[in-house]
């Protein structure tokens, strides 16, 4: 029987680049919003882009590229039709006498590599890039119009995409722990808010949905805790995230949603 290969997240834990708890949080986030685990770990601040790329480069045996540090010339972009760039999820980023440097999310995809080499009639050198950067780069390219693809264009697209997603609970708790706010309020119909000097300040984010609030509650609760909350309609508990801190959480069942208040418990040494 063929031995099952360890997944990227498991390898990152094995090599000490992330913790088991961080992987669990990232996998939970992935189940909710989709995407590749590497890009989610970057989004959640558990690993840097450069650290992930260095690791992938060693594991896959190919160079890596950070698209947020590159400006790609239009003549290079024109090497492949935009429809192939979109469907194959590849991006030519350089060309010289030896061939074409091709950014890929999966540089081991030999079928795609062979097809690109056949299309170009040139040798291709694959380099690995994060999937979120690839998606952002493709969205930045307008059909039929090739201009310089700048790092700032890709970064802008990444920020746009990030705004569409509700912030993950880890990001919110990190913010609360670092701020001077007494509480964070998570309620459907308004953005995440903090309470500072008895004033409620709303974040410049999208309004939360009932589904967002339920997800936050489930993420912080054990299965037993969730069962208790469902029976009672309200629940107070404490939760600890080793990398962030300890928090007191109050849940209250509203008509069609859940209201959440979170307080950071400062450690006294």
C-alpha positions in Angstrom: 0.0 0.0 0.0 1.3 3.4 -1.0 2.3 5.6 2.0 0.3 8.7 2.3 2.3 11.9 1.8 2.1 14.4 4.6 0.2 17.6 3.7 1.7 21.0 3.6 0.3 22.1 7.0 1.6 18.9 8.7 5.0 19.5 7.2 5.1 23.1 8.5 4.3 21.8 12.0 6.9 19.1 11.7 9.6 21.6 10.8 8.5 24.0 13.5 7.3 26.8 11.3 3.8 26.8 12.8 2.2 25.2 15.8 -0.4 22.5 15.9 -3.0 25.0 17.3 -2.2 27.4 14.4 -2.7 24.7 11.9 -6.1 23.8 13.5 -7.2 27.4 13.3 -6.1 27.7 9.7 -7.9 24.5 8.7 -11.0 25.7 10.3 -10.7 29.0 8.4 -10.1 27.0 5.2 -13.3 25.0 5.7 -15.2 28.3 6.0 -13.8 30.4 3.2 -11.9 28.0 0.9 -8.5 28.6 -0.5 -5.1 27.0 -0.1 -3.7 26.4 3.3 -0.4 28.2 2.7 -2.2 31.4 1.7 -4.5 31.1 4.7 -1.6 30.8 7.1 -0.1 34.0 5.6 -3.5 35.8 5.9 -3.8 34.8 9.5 -0.3 36.0 10.3 1.0 32.5 11.3 3.8 32.5 8.7 5.4 35.1 6.5 5.3 34.9 2.7 9.1 34.6 2.5 9.3 31.8 5.1 6.5 29.8 3.3 8.2 30.3 -0.1 11.6 29.3 1.2 10.0 26.1 2.6 8.1 25.3 -0.5 11.2 25.9 -2.6 13.2 23.3 -0.6 10.4 20.8 -0.5 9.5 21.0 -4.2 13.1 21.5 -5.5 12.3 24.6 -7.5 12.9 28.3 -7.1 10.3 30.5 -5.5 9.0 34.0 -6.4 7.2 36.6 -4.3 5.0 38.5 -6.8 4.7 41.4 -4.3 8.3 42.1 -5.1 8.1 42.0 -8.9 7.1 44.2 -11.8 6.3 42.1 -14.9 7.0 43.6 -18.3 4.1 43.6 -20.8 6.3 41.9 -23.4 6.7 39.0 -21.0 3.0 38.9 -20.2 2.2 38.7 -23.9 4.0 35.4 -24.2 0.9 33.6 -23.1 -2.7 34.4 -24.1 -4.8 35.8 -21.2 -7.2 32.8 -21.4 -4.4 30.3 -20.9 -3.1 32.4 -18.0 -6.5 32.2 -16.4 -7.4 28.6 -17.0 -3.9 27.2 -16.2 -3.3 29.6 -13.3 0.3 30.3 -14.5 2.1 33.6 -15.1 5.2 34.2 -17.2 7.4 36.5 -15.1 10.7 36.5 -17.0 12.5 35.5 -20.2 16.1 35.0 -21.3 18.2 32.9 -23.6 17.6 29.8 -21.5 13.8 30.0 -21.6 10.8 31.4 -19.8 10.4 31.7 -16.1 6.8 30.6 -15.2 5.1 31.3 -11.9 2.9 28.4 -10.8 1.0 27.4 -7.7 1.9 23.7 -8.4 5.2 23.5 -10.2 4.9 19.7 -10.2 2.0 19.9 -12.6 3.8 18.3 -15.6 0.8 18.3 -17.9 0.5 22.1 -17.6 4.3 22.5 -17.9 4.4 20.4 -21.1 1.4 22.3 -22.6 3.1 25.7 -21.9 6.4 24.6 -23.4 4.5 23.3 -26.5 2.6 26.6 -26.8 5.8 28.7 -26.4 8.2 26.4 -28.2 10.7 27.2 -25.5 12.0 25.6 -22.3 10.1 26.6 -19.2 11.6 27.1 -15.7 8.8 26.8 -13.1 8.9 28.8 -9.8 6.4 28.4 -7.0 4.2 31.3 -5.8 1.4 31.5 -3.2 -2.0 30.7 -4.6 -3.5 34.0 -3.3 -0.9 36.0 -5.1 -1.6 34.1 -8.3 -5.3 34.7 -8.0 -4.7 38.4 -7.4 -2.3 38.7 -10.3 -4.8 37.1 -12.7 -7.6 39.4 -11.5 -5.3 42.4 -12.1 -4.9 41.5 -15.8 -7.6 42.9 -17.9 -8.7 40.7 -20.9 -7.1 41.8 -24.2 -5.1 44.6 -22.6 -1.6 43.9 -21.3 0.2 46.5 -19.3 3.0 46.3 -16.8 1.8 44.1 -13.9 3.2 45.8 -10.9 3.6 44.5 -7.4 1.4 47.2 -6.1 -1.4 46.1 -8.5 -1.3 42.6 -7.0 -1.1 43.9 -3.4 -4.2 46.1 -4.1 -6.1 43.2 -5.4 -5.1 41.1 -2.4 -6.4 43.8 -0.1 -9.7 44.0 -2.0 -10.2 40.3 -1.7 -9.4 40.4 2.0 -12.1 43.0 2.6 -14.7 40.8 1.0 -14.1 38.1 3.7 -15.1 38.6 7.3 -12.0 38.8 9.5 -11.1 35.5 11.2 -11.4 35.3 15.0 -7.7 35.0 15.5 -7.1 38.4 13.8 -9.9 40.0 15.9 -8.5 38.6 19.1 -5.0 39.7 18.3 -6.3 43.2 17.6 -8.2 43.3 20.9 -5.1 42.0 22.9 -2.9 44.7 21.4 -5.4 47.5 21.8 -6.3 49.5 24.9 -10.0 48.6 24.5 -11.9 46.9 27.3 -14.2 44.8 25.1 -14.8 43.7 21.5 -18.5 43.4 20.4 -19.5 41.1 17.6 -23.1 41.6 16.5 -24.9 40.9 13.2 -25.8 43.9 11.1 -22.8 46.0 12.1 -19.0 45.7 11.7 -16.8 44.3 14.6 -16.5 47.0 17.3 -14.4 47.8 20.3 -15.3 49.6 23.5 -12.7 52.2 24.4 -13.2 54.7 27.2 -16.9 53.8 27.3 -17.2 54.7 23.6 -18.1 52.1 21.0 -15.8 52.3 17.9 -16.8 50.4 14.8 -14.1 49.0 12.5 -14.1 50.1 8.9 -15.1 46.6 7.7 -18.2 45.0 6.2 -21.2 44.4 8.5 -21.2 41.0 10.1 -23.9 38.4 9.2 -25.7 36.0 11.6 -23.6 33.3 10.0 -20.4 35.2 10.8 -21.4 35.5 14.5 -22.3 31.9 14.8 -19.0 30.9 13.3 -17.1 33.0 15.7 -19.0 31.5 18.6 -18.4 27.9 17.4 -14.7 28.6 16.9 -14.2 29.7 20.5 -16.4 27.0 22.1 -15.9 23.3 22.6 -18.7 21.0 21.4 -19.9 20.6 25.0 -19.9 24.4 25.4 -21.9 24.8 22.2 -24.5 22.3 23.5 -24.9 24.2 26.8 -25.3 27.5 24.9 -27.9 26.1 22.6 -30.0 24.9 25.6 -29.6 28.0 27.7 -29.5 30.8 25.0 -26.6 32.5 26.9 -23.2 31.4 28.1 -20.1 32.8 29.7 -16.8 31.1 29.4 -13.0 31.6 29.3 -10.8 30.6 26.4 -7.0 30.7 26.0 -5.0 31.0 22.8 -1.3 30.4 23.7 0.0 32.7 21.0 -2.4 35.6 21.9 -3.7 35.4 25.5 -6.7 34.6 27.7 -10.2 36.0 27.0 -13.6 36.1 28.8 -16.5 35.6 26.4 -20.2 36.2 26.8 -22.7 34.8 24.3 -26.3 35.8 24.1 -28.9 34.4 21.7 -30.8 37.1 19.8 -33.8 36.4 17.7 -31.9 35.3 14.6 -28.3 35.6 15.6 -25.8 35.6 18.4 -24.4 38.6 20.2 -20.8 38.2 21.4 -18.8 40.2 23.9 -15.1 39.4 24.3 -12.8 40.8 27.0 -9.0 40.3 27.1 -7.8 39.1 30.5 -4.4 40.8 31.1 -1.8 38.5 32.7 -0.5 39.6 36.1 2.9 38.4 36.9 
